[in-house]
């Protein structure tokens, strides 16, 4: 009689990781007041939209990093 080997994927609980993502830099730190004022409205909107995506990504990475924390 031959034994059949099969693979079973079992979820493993990860412990709380110490490697947490860095917070996104604030726009006020990335641009001086003069630089921000010199940007066109569409450029400002683009920067704000990109910042929103950076914060969303940060949140998802933080959720993943702390999923095993009590």
Order of alpha helices (4+ residues) and beta strands (2+ residues): alpha-alpha-alpha
